[in-house]
Amino acid sequence: MAKIKITQTGSPIRRDKTQRATLVGLGLNKMHRTVEVEGTPEVLGQVRKVQHLLSVENA
């Protein structure tokens, strides 16, 4: 699988609990944090759920 680099660009303040939990599940909990994860279907589904809070690029 290809790796993707995810950076949190939006704040989870005033967001649904499920969106906050999704960010934590991706390994993001503060603004401008970046993680590299495998591009599995599960991870891509999580990214799609909170895409308005993230910046995604190929690693």
DOROMI-599567 format. One line per field, with one value per residue (C-alpha): residue number from 1; residue in three letters; x, y, z. Coordinates in nm, 3 decimals. Example, Ala and Ser with C-alpha at 12.3 -4.5 7.8 and 13.67 -1.06 7.14 Angstrom:
# DOROMI-599567
i c(1,2)
aa c(ALA,SER)
X c(1.230,1.367)
Y c(-0.450,-0.106)
Z c(0.780,0.714)
//
This chain:
# DOROMI-599567
i c(1,2,3,4,5,6,7,8,9,10,11,12,13,14,15,16,17,18,19,20,21,22,23,24,25,26,27,28,29,30,31,32,33,34,35,36,37,38,39,40,41,42,43,44,45,46,47,48,49,50,51,52,53,54,55,56,57,58,59)
aa c(MET,ALA,LYS,ILE,LYS,ILE,THR,GLN,THR,GLY,SER,PRO,ILE,ARG,ARG,ASP,LYS,THR,GLN,ARG,ALA,THR,LEU,VAL,GLY,LEU,GLY,LEU,ASN,LYS,MET,HIS,ARG,THR,VAL,GLU,VAL,GLU,GLY,THR,PRO,GLU,VAL,LEU,GLY,GLN,VAL,ARG,LYS,VAL,GLN,HIS,LEU,LEU,SER,VAL,GLU,ASN,ALA)
X c(0.000,0.106,0.173,-0.012,0.081,-0.207,-0.189,-0.461,-0.555,-0.890,-0.994,-1.221,-1.385,-1.765,-1.752,-1.940,-1.791,-1.752,-1.537,-1.315,-1.281,-1.191,-0.909,-0.775,-0.802,-0.587,-0.327,-0.408,-0.501,-0.354,-0.347,-0.071,0.033,0.139,0.130,0.222,-0.016,-0.080,-0.344,-0.576,-0.951,-1.022,-0.790,-0.919,-1.273,-1.169,-0.997,-1.310,-1.520,-1.311,-1.167,-1.271,-1.026,-0.729,-0.471,-0.370,-0.071,0.127,0.428)
Y c(0.000,0.356,0.587,0.917,1.221,1.377,1.720,1.858,2.205,2.257,2.270,2.004,2.266,2.272,1.947,1.626,1.372,1.121,1.364,1.427,1.052,1.004,1.257,1.078,0.747,0.890,0.999,1.369,1.570,1.917,2.168,2.138,1.788,1.557,1.176,0.923,0.629,0.344,0.422,0.136,0.154,0.195,0.494,0.652,0.623,0.805,1.075,1.119,1.165,1.460,1.585,1.942,1.937,1.779,1.831,1.508,1.441,1.142,1.057)
Z c(0.000,-0.064,0.226,0.259,0.465,0.659,0.823,1.048,0.924,1.095,1.457,1.607,1.830,1.783,1.581,1.640,1.883,1.601,1.400,1.702,1.758,1.392,1.421,1.729,1.544,1.266,1.523,1.509,1.815,1.764,1.482,1.220,1.330,1.050,1.037,0.770,0.740,0.498,0.236,0.330,0.255,0.628,0.662,0.341,0.477,0.793,0.587,0.377,0.692,0.816,0.487,0.570,0.864,0.683,0.414,0.237,0.010,-0.109,0.104)
//
